[in-house]
Amino acid sequence: MGFVNYLLLGTLAYASGWAVRVYVLSKKPAPQNPYSLTHPVIVRYLAVFFAIMMVVSWLIGQFILGHTRIDVIFILVNSAVATFVFSFGLSPDHADYNVPD
């Protein structure tokens, strides 16, 4: 996989986080504690995305990169980086962009 493929994977991770924030979290009633990256709901979404990315990273390693064995380091690093990018899309800290008129 080259740079463009990883850029595409990062874009999909960011877009997934953004979609969860806009289409799932904004539709729910506002919580008592505002959403932050330490909020239990956000932590659950991050954990689920990390688990999904572990499977996706394993599939990338097996079928695209041709790893003959399970490459644990590749799977963990790829999943951690994708989850980090996902957290930027999920983060409600910059939900109001205050675009000027």
N, C-alpha and C positions, 0 to 999 in steps of 0.2 A: 504494500500500500504506500502510495506516495503522499506528498504534502496535500495535494488537492483532495484526496480521499479522506484524510484526517480532518481537513477543513470542512468538508461536507458532513462528516460525522459530528463534529462540534456544532455546526449549524443546526443539525437535527436535534442534538441534545438541548441547545439553547431554546429552539422553537418548541420543544416538548415542555420545558419548564415554563415558558411564556404561556403556552396553551393551558397548562394546568392552572396557572395563576389567574388568567383571564376568564376561562370557561368553567372552572370548577370552584376555585376559592372565592372569586368575586360574586358568584351566584349564591353562596351560603350566607346566612346572617353573620354580621360582624361578631367576632369572638370578644370575650371580655378582655383578654390580653391581646394586644395587636400582634399580627403575624410577624415573626422575625425568624431568622435561620435557626433559632433555638426553640421555637414553638414546637410542641409535640406533633402537631399535624404536619408541619413542614419536615420535621425529622423523619416521620413515617414515609412521606413521599420521596425523600432522599434515599432512604434505605431500600424502598421498593425499586427505585430507578437503578440503584447500585446493583441489586440482584439481577435485574433485567439486563443490565450492561455486562454483567459477568457471563451470562449465557450468550449474548451477542458477541462479546469478545472471544469466547471460546469458538463460536461458529466462524468468526473472521479468521482466527488462527488455523482452524482445521481446513476450511474450504477455500479461503482466499490466499492465505499465506503459506499453506501446505505444511504446517507443523505436524510432525508424525506423532509427537507426544503432547500431552497437555502442558502448555507453557504457562505455568502459574504466575510468574513475574509479569509476563505480557498481559495476562488477564486482569491481574490486580491493578497494574499501573494504568492500563487503558480504561478500566472501569472507574478508577478514582478520578482520572482527569475528566472523563465524560460527566461524572457526577458533579464535579466542581463547576464545569461549564453549565450544567443543568441548574445548579443552584443560582447562577446569575439570572437566568430566565425566570426562576421561581421566586426570587427575592422580591418581596413587596416594598423594599426600601426605596426604590426608584419608580414606583408605580405612577406617580404624578410627575410628568415631565415638565410642567409649567412652560409650555410652548408660548412664546410671545405672539401677540396679535399682529 
